[in-house]
Amino acid sequence: MNPSLGVRALIIFSCASFSTNVGMAAAWLNHMPGTPAGQAVLYGGGSFGGCMLLCLAVLKALKVL
């Protein structure tokens, strides 16, 4: 499969959007009342990065990208 540049950009944008949702959900679940939000933001950022890498690795293995 050899998609055009526009389709590849749309696929990467979709992966980033999905990863953002996963990161926000992880940060929301990690945050506890009365604690600083910084720890939850770092946890969400790590979740975003991990999910983005996983999405791109799967798409690369399937030869979509």
C-alpha positions in Angstrom: 0.0 0.0 0.0 1.4 3.3 -1.0 -0.9 6.2 0.1 -0.3 9.7 -1.1 1.2 12.4 1.1 -2.2 13.8 2.1 -3.5 10.5 3.2 -0.3 9.8 5.2 -0.7 13.2 6.9 -4.4 12.4 7.7 -3.4 9.0 9.2 -0.7 10.6 11.4 -3.1 13.3 12.5 -5.7 10.6 13.4 -3.0 8.8 15.4 -2.1 12.0 17.2 -5.8 12.7 17.9 -6.3 9.2 19.4 -3.1 9.5 21.4 -4.2 12.9 22.8 -7.5 11.4 24.0 -5.6 8.5 25.6 -3.2 10.9 27.3 -6.0 13.1 28.6 -7.9 10.1 30.0 -4.7 8.8 31.7 -4.0 12.2 33.2 -7.5 12.5 34.4 -7.5 9.1 36.0 -4.1 9.7 37.6 -5.0 13.1 39.1 -6.1 13.0 42.8 -7.8 15.8 44.6 -5.5 18.0 46.6 -2.3 17.1 44.7 -0.5 19.3 42.2 -1.5 18.7 38.6 2.1 18.5 37.4 2.4 14.8 38.1 -0.8 14.0 36.2 0.4 16.1 33.3 3.6 14.2 33.1 1.8 10.9 33.4 -0.6 11.9 30.6 2.4 13.1 28.4 4.1 9.7 28.9 0.9 7.9 27.9 0.5 10.1 24.9 4.1 9.3 23.8 3.7 5.6 24.3 0.4 5.4 22.5 1.7 7.5 19.6 4.8 5.3 19.2 2.6 2.2 19.4 0.2 3.5 16.7 3.0 4.5 14.3 4.9 1.2 14.9 1.8 -0.9 14.1 1.1 1.2 11.0 4.7 0.8 9.9 4.6 -3.0 10.5 1.4 -3.2 8.4 3.2 -1.1 5.7 0.6 1.6 5.7 3.3 4.3 6.3 
